Amino acid sequence: MVESESHRFEEVAEGVWLVSGTGSVFTMSNVMVLVGEFDTLVVDSHVTPAAARALLDSIPVITDKPVRYLVNSHYHFDHAHGAQAFPEGIEIIGHEFTRKN
């Protein structure tokens, strides 16, 4: 397990990380981070832009590879409302129903 001030990272398989909050930032949901050969994919973005920024600031504790993708697993606010904090140029992947809602 690896920790930043705001997040705990547990590697559950090679390059696959379960991420939870430490309590210093209100996250409301867990996240998955996949570290590939060249870049990083994040699944879900927490409940607020502040939580998402804290997540993005914490990812360097596990990798120096850039975040290129964000997957919104579904439209519930606790999983998707942090997406607005992800910088321009990151590809956001999700079902059209998720985007609409």
HELIX and SHEET records of a PDB file:
HELIX    1   1 PRO A   49  SER A   58  1                                  10    
HELIX    2   2 ILE A   59  VAL A   61  5                                   3    
HELIX    3   3 PHE A   77  ALA A   80  1                                   4    
HELIX    4   4 ALA A   83  ALA A   85  5                                   3    
HELIX    5   5 GLU A   96  LYS A  100  1                                   5    
SHEET    1   A 7 VAL A   2  GLU A   3  0                                        
SHEET    2   A 7 HIS A   7  ALA A  13 -1                                        
SHEET    3   A 7 VAL A  16  GLY A  21 -1                                        
SHEET    4   A 7 VAL A  31  VAL A  35 -1                                        
SHEET    5   A 7 THR A  40  VAL A  43 -1                                        
SHEET    6   A 7 VAL A  67  VAL A  71  1                                        
SHEET    7   A 7 GLU A  91  ILE A  93  1                                        
END                                                                             
